[in-house]
Amino acid sequence: MDLIDEESLRLSLSVALIEELRQEFKMEGTVFTPCLQGMKHVKSEQGEMLTKPFLDLCKTILPVIGWMDQASKSRDMSKVLQ
């Protein structure tokens, strides 16, 4: 498997996982909403992964995940918000 195929597979799996989570938890009106709305734009009409929209989506969600990680480690939200 060449590098491009491997990268396309990773992108497809990431998108599929996020879509599955969206369906399962119906995260509307949360910090995840912008990311979930962006999911509509990461694939072309032909089903190909679009790198730029996917990376933009990652830029949206990664800071939120990082913040949640900090909060879970500290267990004290006041420390995270300082």
N, C-alpha and C positions, 0 to 999 in steps of 0.2 A: 504494500500500500504506500503510495507516495505521500509527501507532506501535504499537498493540497487536499487530497481525498481525506486524509486523517483530520485536517483542520475543519473541513466541511462536516464530517461526522460529528466532531466535538460540538460545533455550533448547532447542528440539528438536535443533538441530544440535550444541550442546554436549553434550547427553545422549547423542546417537548416537555422537559421537566418543569419549567416555569409555567407553561400552559396547563399542565396537569395540576400543579399547586393552585393556580388561579381557579380552576374548576372545582377543586376539592374544598377550598376555603372561602371562595367567593369574596375575595378581598377588595371590596369596593369602598372607596372613601377612606383609604388608609395611606400610610406612607408608601405602600407598594403600588398605588393606583397609577402614577405616571409610568412606571415600568411596565405594568400590565397593559396599559393602553399602547405603549410603544411596541408591544409584541406583534401588533398587526402589520408593522412596517419592516420586519426583519427578513421576510421572504418575498421574493419576486412573484409575479403571477404564475411563473413557470415552476415555482417551488424551490428555487435556488436561494441559498442563504446570501444575504447582503451584508458584507463585512462592516461597512460604515454604520448602518443603522443598529447592528448588533453591538458594536463597540460603544455607540452613544447610549444604548440601553444599559450596558454595563456601567458606564459612568454615572448613570442615574441611580442605580441600585447599590453599587458597592459602598458608597459612603454610609448609606442607611444600615447595611449589614455590619460595617465596621463599628458604627455607633452602638448597634445592638450588642455586638461582641464585647465592647468595652463595658457596657451597662451590665451584662451578665457576669462579667468577671469581677466587677467592683461590688455588685449587689447594692450599691448606694448611688442612686441617680444624681444626688447633689454633687458627687465627685465628678461624674461624667459631664455635667452641665457647666462646670467651672472653666 
